[in-house]
Amino acid sequence: MLSGRPVWNEGMLLCPQHMQQQDLYHEQNLAARLGAMTALSWGVAAISFDAGAIKAGQLALTSFRGVLPDGTAVMFEATSQSRPASRPIGPAFPPSMRSVEVFLALPTLREGVANYAGAEVTAGLQRYKTVTRNVFDLTLARSERELQFSEPNLVLLFGSEPRDDYAAIKVAEIVRDETGGFRLNDEYIPPCLAIGAAPALLASLQDLLSLSVTKRRRLAEERRTRDGVRIEFNAQDITRYLFLQTLSGAIPVLKHFSEAPATSPWPVYVELSRLCGALMTFSSEGDPAELPAFQYNDLQSAFGKLTSEIKRLLGLVIQEAFVTVPLRARQDNSWIGELRDDRLQRCTQWVLAVEAEGEQQQVANEVPELAKIASWKRIPLVVKNNVLGVPLKTAHRPPPEIPIRPRQVYFMVTTDDPHWREILNERTIAIYIKPPYDPRRAKVTLMGILARED
């Protein structure tokens, strides 16, 4: 409830209560207006702990910038007088507990009791402690006076301690390390005004960005091109292209978030939820209606589940219509490979792609005459006796299952040839192409098209 505005009249006798209630009215009015505009008007903006002290069993908060739930703005550095006193961890963390919560707290303003204490008071239920400082006249800077100022009487509380008379914010969790000592829980995400105050959240965003970029690049490499610029696709590519579209829309936003630590966690949650729901289109598991809700006091739960689910969905493998045979280039104008993938035995069509210097029409005319294809044990005789090997037929456009690449020329492999049957039986292949098709200046790719499953 808002405190009333004091009534000022001519000739009235001023007392401290007038000024106190005037300040209280403006503070409460400002907090109420901010709270009405957004529910996220409080939280951590920046925070740091003394990790060495924690390891030694002493909880020490070295700096903080943020707003408490009652609207009180708090900011202190390591040398500030408002910095809360450190506390021993051991008494609050018995061996039976897995973790202990840490709160930064400020006693609430109470009527009828003293809310200010002397500078020697460092803990208790007084909301403020009094400090004395010399200040200059800001107008002329000629005179200096000693004034009393109030500093928030901040304290650190553990989760098992009562907080009814405090405005408190959970700032950390302490867990035990592998040696039984104490350390901060690196995965904890406090209620934060800016995601830069939550290193775990920033790290998760950077991981998702890296995974998304890698996945998108892999999908982009499989796109069909009509020429060097335009992209084309058919019905068999629709899943791949929808996945690609989803990632292409999400990556710029993820990149912005990972580079903008001043961002509020709310838009980050909205974007991750949208991305997760969109990716569920490609999975038989998961329901967008069951995604975790945004809970400001439990951001770790919401973001932890979201990022884990997105990582799972990014790992989905889109069923390919073809299989590529890994080929290794040699210095004798040949490429060799092994047909180790069992799926290759189910391929009904085979395509050889050649990318080389010179005109594509010239490559299309020359390669069927210059290429020799056989198994590893057969290729020396084929080359020595200058016999044909597995025949190739130029394809002006490859089958629709094969993505078209700029500067590549495609050839259909004759699969009813005895040399090809030997290749399938032995699961080895050697491709020799006479000069000028040097492996240093030419690239050869062999792809098998999988039979459709009814």
N, C-alpha and C positions, 0 to 999 in steps of 0.2 A: 504494500500500500504506500502511495506517495505521501511524503510529508507535506503539509500545507505551506504555501508561500507566506512569509511574515508580512504583516500589514504595517506600512510605514506612515506615520502621521507627524505633522509639524508639532514641534515642542515635546515629543515623546522622550522619555528617558531611555537611553541605549544601555543594554547590558550584553554580556558575552553570549547569552542565549539567542539574541537576535541574529548575530553573525553566524553562529553555529547552525541555526535552523535555515538561514539563507543558503549557506554552503550545502547543507544536507538536501535541501529542495533541488538545487541545481544538479547535484550528483545523481540523485534518484531520477530526476526528469531525463537526464542524458542517458542513464542506463536503461530506462524504460523505453525510450525512443529507439535506441539501438536494438534492444531485445525484440521490439515489435517488427523491425525491418528484417531481421534475420535471427534464426535460432542459434547461429554459430558466432555470436558476438563475444565469446570468451574462449580461452584456450592458450596453448603454448605457442609462442612465436619463435623462440630460440632458447636453448638450454644446454648446459654442460655440467658434467660431474667430474670429480677427481677420481679417476679410475684406480690410481695407486692407493689412495686412502681406502677405497672400497675393498680392494684386495687385502688390505691390512685390517679390515674389519670396522672401518669408520666411514659412515655415510657423510659425504661432503658435497653439497651443491655449490659449484663455483660461480655460475652465472645463470641468469634467467631473464627472459623478456616475454611478457604475456599479460593476460587479463584473467582474473579470478571469476568464478561463476557469479559473484555478486556485482560484477562490473568494475572492481578495483584494478586499475592498471599497476603492474609491478615490473620493476626493472632494477637489476643490481649486477655488479661485477664482483670479482674476487675480493677487492679492497673496500667494497661498499659497507656502510654501517648497517644497512637493512638486510644484509645477507644472513640467512638463518644459521644458527649454531649447528655444528656437526654432531652426529649421534652415533653411539656404538650399535653395530648391527646384531651382534651375537645374542643379546637378551631377547630380541624380537624375532629371532629366526632359529627355533629349536630344530633338532635333527629330523623330527617327524614331518616338517613342512617342506614342500617342494619349491616354494617361492614366497616372497614377502612383498607386499605392495608398499609404495612410497608416495606420500602426499605432501604437497606444499600447501600450507594452511595459514590462514589469517583469522584471528578471533573476530567474531561478528560485532557490529556496533550494538551496544546494549544501553537501554535507558535506565537511569536510576543508579548506575554504578560507574566507577571511574574507568574511562576508556583510554587514558593516557598514563604512562608510567615514566619514571626517571630513566636516564640513560643506562643505569646499571642493570635494569631489568632486561633479560634476553629471552625469557620464556614466560608463559602464563596466559591469562585470559584478557590482558589489556590489549586493545586493538593497536595502539600506537605506543611508541617509546619516544621520548623527547631528547633531541640533540641540540647542541648550541653551535652556531657558526657565525663568523664575522662576514658581513656582506657590505659592498659598496653601494652608494647611491648611484643607480643606473642612469640618472639624467646627467649629472655633472661629474660624477666619480670623484668628488672632493672629500667626502666624509665616509667613514666606516663605522658600522654599528654591530653590536653583538645581538643576534636574534635567536629565538628558539624555534626549532622546526620539528615537525612530527615525521617519524619514519615508521613504516608498517612493521609491526612486531611479528615477523614471519617465523614459522616453526616448521620443522619436518616431522611428520607423523607416519607411523607404520600402520598397516592395514588393520591390525588387531586393536588399535587404540580408538576411542570414541572421537567422532568428528561433528557431533550435533551442534556445538557452539562455534564452529569454524566455517569459513568459506574455503573450501579445499578443492584441489585438483590433483588427480593422480598423475604423477610425472614419470614414474619408473617402476620396474619390477626388478628385484634382486633374486638371483638364483645361485646355486652352488656350481663351481667348475669341477673338472675331473679330479682335482686334488682335494676337493672338499672346501676350498676357499670360496670367497664371495666374488660375484661379478654382476654387471648389469645384464638383463635379458635383452639381447640385441634385437629380438623380434618384436618387442613391445612398441606399440604406436600410441602415444598419448593423445588426448583431445587437443588438436592443434589448429591454430589459425593459419599456419603455413606448413606445407608438406616438408619444407626444409628442416623443420623441427623433429622430423621422424625419418632418420637415416634408413631405417628398414623399409619404409614405403618408397623412398627414392630409389633404393637399390632394386626393389621389385619392379618398379617402372622401367628402369634401365634394362633389366633382364627381359621383360616383356618386349621392349622395343627391339632389342637385339634378336630375339627369337622371331619376332614378326618380320623384321627386315630379311633375315635369312630365309624364312619360309616364302616370302614374296619373291625374292630373287630366284629361288628354285622354281617356283611356279611360272615366273615370267620367262624363264629360259625355255619353257615348254610351249610357249605360244606359237601359233602359226602366223606367218607373215606373208602377205600377198607380194610385197616388195620390201624395200628397206625401211619403210615408214609405217605403212598401214597394217593393222592387225585384222585377222579374220578367224572365225571359229565356226564349228558346226555343232550339231546336237550332242556329240560325244564329248565336247569340251565344256559343256555348260557348268558342270560342278566345279571344274578347275577355275573357270572365269568368275564364278560367283565368289569363290574363296578368295581369288585375287582381288576382286572388287572390295570385299570386306576389309582385307588387310591394307589396301591402298588408301582407304578412307580413314583407317585408324592410326596408321603410322605417323602422319604429320601431327596429330593431336598428342600421341604418346611422346613424340620427340619434344613437343612444346612443354609438356608437363615435366619431363625429365630434366629440362634446361631452365625451368622456372620455379625455383624453390619457394617463391612467395605465394604460390597458388594455394587456394583453400582445398581441403580434402573432398569437399562436396562435389565439384565438377569432375574430379578425378574418379570418384565412385560412379557417377552417372555414366561417364565414358567407358569405364571398364565393364559396367553392367551391360551397356549397349553392345560392346564388342563380344562379351561372353554369350549373350543371347543370340547374336547373329551367328557366331561360330557353332552354336548348338544345332543350327540348321543342317550341318554336315555330320552330325553324330546321332546314333540311335539311343544314346544315353544322355540324361540330363533334361531338366525342364526349366525354362526361363522363369516360370512362376515361382520356383523354389529357390531362386538366388537369394543370398543373405541380404537382409535389410540394412540400411545405413543406421548405425547406432554410434552416436558421437562419443559416448562413454566406453565403447568397445570397438574401436576402429580395427584393432588387430584381428578380431574374429571376422568382420566383414571383408576386409581387404585380403586377409590370408586365404579365405575360401575362394574369393574371386580370382586371385592370381593363380592359385593351384589349378582351378578349373580351366582357366585360359591356357595355361601351359599344357595341360592334357589335350585340349582341343587343338592347339597348334601342332601337337605331335601326331595328329591324325594323318594317315597316309591315304592319299587319293588313288584309287585303283587306276593304274596306267593301262593304256591299250597296247603298249609295246614295251619291249625289254631291250636295253642297249647292252651289247657285248663289249666288255672292256678290251681295248686293243693297245698293244705296246709297240711303239715305233722302233725300228732297227735301222742301222746304217746301210744295210744292203737293199734299200728301196722296198722294204717289206714291213708289214704290220702283222703281229701275231696275237692270238687271244685264246682263251679257254671258255668253253660253254658250260660253266659250272652251275649256273642258275637252272634249277629243274623246270622253271616255267618256259625255258627256251624249247623244250621238247614239245610244247603245246602250240608253238608258233606255226601258223599256216602260210604266212608270207614273210619274205625277208627283203630288206631294203639296204642298199649300200649308198651312203652319202659321201661325196668327195668335194672338198673345198680347196681350190688351188688358184695360182696366179693365172692370168690370161682370161680370154673370153669364155663365158660359160658354154656357148655352143661348141667351141673347140674342145672343151673338156668332155662334153656329152658325146662328141664324135670319136675321141681318141681313147678314152678309158676302156670301153668294151673290147677294143683291139689290143690294148697294152697290158691289161690286167690278167693275172693268173691267180686263181683261187683254188686251194686244196687243203687237205689236212697237213699237220706238221710233217708226218713221215712221207707224204706224197709230194709235197711242194718242190723238193730238190729235183726230182725226175721231171716234173711238169715244166719247170723253168729250163732245165738242161736240154730237154728234147723239144722245147718250144711248142708244147701241145696246149690246147685251149684251157683246160681246167673247167671250173664251173662257169657257164656262160652268164653274161650280164646283158640286160636290155634297158636302154635309156627310157626313163619315165619323165615326161615333161612336167607332170605333177605327181607327187607321191600319193599313196593311199591316204584317205582322210585321217587315219589314226596317227600319222607322222607329222610333227610340227615342221613347218617350212622355215628355213633359215636363209637370210640373205647370202648370196654367193655360193650356196650349196647346189650341187647337181646330183640328181637321184637316179639310181639304177635298181631295177628289180632283179633279184637273184633267181636263177632257174633251179627250182628245188627238186625236179624229177631227174636230175643228173646223177650218175653213179658217184662222182666225186663229192657231191653234196651229201649223199647218204652216208658216205664214209666219214665226212666231217661230223655229222650228227652222232654216229656210232662212237667215234673216238673222242668227241667233245673237244676237239682242237681245230683251229683254223689259222691259215696263213694267207695273207693277201700280198701279192707282189705286183707292183706297177712299174713298168720300165720308165727310164728317164724321159722327160724332165720332171717327173712327179716324185721329187725328193721329199722324204718325210719332214725335212726341215722347212719346206715351203708348201707342203700340202697336208691336209687333215682328212682322215678317213674315219667314218663312223658306220658301224654295222648294227642294224636294228631288226628285231623280230616282232611281227605283229601277232598278238595273242588271239587264239580262237575265242569267239564269243561264247559265254556260258548262258545257256537258256534258263 
